[in-house]
Amino acid sequence: MDGRCCDFYASEVLPRELDGATVLLADNFDCHISEEGQRVVADTAFSVVYPLPPNNTFTCQPLDVGVMGPPKSALRITRVHNKGPSPKTAAEKRRDIMERTIITWNSIDEGTVLESFETAIPRQFDALEFM
């Protein structure tokens, strides 16, 4: 996220979504936790950005791993296996990605989505088992 995008997000989007001072968890991707970005969030949204340790994003984004990960891989594969010519115009590129997205989503098993949600949604008794 560049400075302009971060400014917009912190000044226009976050204030409508937050109730007072808040801690924002972010993966440790450089542009998500830049000093400038943290300053903008602190100044405009009265919040603090806290970067997660490396390789721990999955703890806050389990659906990205279970539900969105396979389609992302499948989209790359459908592009590689495309036998036709590469799209040239913006309209051709939009049509290409829409067609590949439809093929990809149709290839995802319903059980995969359900299992990912079951894994992602914490259950109260799970927390008690660890106490």
C-alpha positions as MATLAB code, in Angstrom:
seq = 'MDGRCCDFYASEVLPRELDGATVLLADNFDCHISEEGQRVVADTAFSVVYPLPPNNTFTCQPLDVGVMGPPKSALRITRVHNKGPSPKTAAEKRRDIMERTIITWNSIDEGTVLESFETAIPRQFDALEFM';
ca = [
       0.000    0.000    0.000;
       1.620    3.266   -1.054;
       1.345    6.477    0.947;
      -1.586    7.865   -1.044;
      -3.572    4.652   -0.708;
      -2.736    4.391    2.983;
      -3.819    8.015    3.541;
      -7.162    7.362    1.850;
      -7.760    4.116    3.725;
      -6.796    5.570    7.097;
      -8.726    8.825    6.699;
     -11.826    7.680    4.786;
     -12.406    3.973    5.448;
     -11.070    3.204    8.920;
     -12.877    5.967   10.845;
     -16.250    4.663    9.621;
     -15.399    1.104   10.643;
     -13.726    1.648   14.017;
     -15.191    2.544   17.380;
     -12.446    4.534   19.067;
      -8.804    3.576   19.458;
      -8.038    0.208   17.892;
      -5.135   -2.161   17.323;
      -4.855   -3.243   13.683;
      -3.100   -6.540   13.022;
      -1.204   -6.621    9.736;
       1.011   -9.151    8.073;
       4.637   -8.121    8.004;
       4.658   -7.196    4.312;
       6.791   -4.027    4.151;
       4.167   -1.753    2.610;
       1.574   -2.786    5.219;
       3.743   -1.809    8.165;
       5.847    1.063    6.854;
       6.633    3.841    9.311;
       4.689    6.270    7.138;
       1.651    3.982    7.079;
       1.751    3.488   10.836;
       1.994    7.251   11.367;
      -0.969    7.924    9.070;
      -3.104    5.324   10.848;
      -2.136    6.730   14.253;
      -2.824   10.341   13.215;
      -6.066    9.884   11.284;
      -7.697    6.780   12.762;
      -6.272    7.007   16.306;
      -5.184    3.397   16.029;
      -1.988    1.377   16.243;
      -0.704   -1.009   13.567;
       0.805   -4.159   15.045;
       2.744   -6.373   12.608;
       2.396  -10.122   13.026;
       5.587  -12.172   13.258;
       6.818  -13.619    9.946;
       4.922  -16.662    8.629;
       1.927  -16.176   10.942;
      -0.578  -14.462    8.654;
      -2.554  -17.716    8.391;
      -3.629  -17.339   12.016;
      -5.728  -14.292   11.100;
      -6.632  -15.368    7.574;
      -7.505  -19.072    7.700;
     -10.000  -18.737    4.849;
      -7.271  -17.298    2.646;
      -5.331  -20.521    3.114;
      -8.223  -22.959    2.740;
     -10.634  -21.208    0.395;
      -8.722  -18.554   -1.553;
      -5.382  -20.337   -1.848;
      -6.596  -23.130   -4.157;
      -8.396  -20.736   -6.557;
      -5.329  -18.506   -6.759;
      -3.245  -21.526   -7.734;
      -5.920  -22.751  -10.129;
      -6.098  -19.332  -11.820;
      -2.368  -19.465  -12.464;
      -2.689  -22.991  -13.843;
      -5.600  -22.093  -16.151;
      -3.509  -19.255  -17.580;
      -0.541  -21.542  -18.201;
      -2.724  -24.215  -19.847;
      -4.630  -21.741  -22.024;
      -4.091  -22.877  -25.614;
      -5.352  -19.696  -27.268;
      -3.487  -16.476  -27.935;
      -2.780  -14.199  -24.996;
      -5.355  -11.428  -24.559;
      -4.131   -8.078  -25.846;
      -6.779   -5.429  -25.181;
      -8.185   -4.474  -21.786;
     -11.579   -5.922  -22.765;
      -9.962   -9.229  -23.802;
      -8.013   -9.360  -20.533;
     -11.175   -8.737  -18.469;
     -13.066  -11.437  -20.377;
     -10.135  -13.843  -19.979;
      -9.916  -13.403  -16.203;
     -13.703  -13.683  -15.820;
     -13.785  -16.924  -17.804;
     -10.842  -18.349  -15.862;
     -12.444  -17.306  -12.561;
     -15.691  -19.094  -13.454;
     -13.790  -22.257  -14.373;
     -11.764  -22.021  -11.167;
     -14.712  -21.460   -8.823;
     -16.599  -24.335  -10.438;
     -13.645  -26.590   -9.662;
     -13.757  -25.920   -5.895;
     -15.442  -28.651   -3.911;
     -18.172  -27.551   -1.490;
     -16.536  -29.645    1.218;
     -13.348  -27.589    0.936;
     -15.245  -24.386    1.661;
     -17.211  -25.904    4.551;
     -14.082  -27.411    6.078;
     -12.266  -24.075    5.852;
     -15.101  -22.277    7.630;
     -15.224  -24.933   10.338;
     -11.482  -24.534   10.841;
     -11.634  -20.731   10.784;
     -14.539  -20.164   13.140;
     -13.395  -20.678   16.732;
     -15.644  -22.668   19.009;
     -15.932  -21.815   22.667;
     -15.160  -25.331   23.884;
     -11.921  -25.400   21.869;
     -10.592  -22.504   23.938;
     -11.580  -24.209   27.189;
      -9.703  -27.383   26.258;
      -6.417  -25.465   26.264;
      -6.917  -23.842   29.672;
];
